[in-house]
């Protein structure tokens, strides 16, 4: 009987510690000012789609000016930290990373200007 009660308590404690995860769709638009001959643009960050070691590429919309990508990630968090790269240079040196807050419902759209917070 004691073992059954302990099992019920353990199951209750462990099951309540799991945070519910949601599928998040994020579209980012990055404006780049004052740079020419841009070869690569990407986004770094936390999460199962973003990584701090390898940038997720953004596609060119307007040459040397506007870039975008859409990605999905499964997370229980309300935001993701991220930073953009242009030609392998990471923005916001010695400044806090960007915080992309997820929309409460539907897709998240995030607009940014490279190296401006």
N, C-alpha and C positions, 0 to 999 in steps of 0.2 A: 504494500500500500504506500509506504514511504517513497519507494522508487517511482511509482506512478505520479505522485504529487511533485516530486523533484523534476521529473521529465516534463510535466505540464508547465511548471514554472520556467524551466530552461527554454522550452519551445516558445513560450510567450515572450520572454526577454529577448531572445535572438531574432524572432520575427519582427518585433517592433523596432529594431535598430536599422532595418533596411530602408533606405530612402527610395521613394518611388522615382523611377526614371521616365523621361519623356523624349520622344523623337522631336528634335528641333531642326527646322530648316532656316538657314541664314543666307541672305544675299548681301554681299558687301560691294560698295562702290568706292573706289579710291581715286581721288583727283591728285595728280602730280603736277606741281608748278615749278617752272624754271629749270627743268632737266630736258636734255635732248639725247637722242640715240639710245633710248631705253631698250634694253635687251630682255630683261626679266623683271617681273613684278610678282610678289607673293605675299602670303600671310602666314605667320607663325603663331603658335598658341598652345593652350591646354586642350585636352579632349581626345576623343577617339577618332576624330577626323583631322584635327590640327596637331602639329608637332613643333617643338622648339628647335629641333635639329634640322628639319627639312621643310622648306616653305611649300605650301599649297599654291600652285600657280594661279594668277589672275589673268583673264583674257583681255586683250586690247579692245576698247570700244572706239576711242579717239586716240590716234598715235601721239605718244609722248604726253598724254594728258589724262585720259579716263580709262579705268580698268575695273573689271568686275568678276565675281565668281559666286556660285551658289553651292552650298554644301549642307549635308545633313549630319547630325550627330545625336547620339543617345546619351542623355545626361540627367541627373537629378538636380543640378545646379541651376540657379536663376540667371547666371551670366557666364561668360568665358573671357579670360584674359588673352590678349593678342597684340601683335605688332606687325607692321608691314615691312617688306623689303623691296628695294629697287636696285637692280644690278648687284644683288647680294649685299647691299648695305642696309643694315637694320636701322629703322627710324627711332626717334625719341631716346637717344643716348643719354644715360644718367637721369632719365625721367621715368615715371611709372608707366607700366604697360597700359594699353587701352583696355577698357572693360565694356564688352558688348553685352548689353542687357537684353535677354530674350523677351519677345512679345508674350503677353499673357495668353493670347490665342492667335493661331495662325502663324504665318512666316514672319521672321524678323528681317528688317531691312536696316542696314547700317551704312551711313555715308561718312567718309573721312577725307581729310587732306593729308598727304604724306608729310610726316615730320612736324605736324601741327596738332596740338592736343586740345 
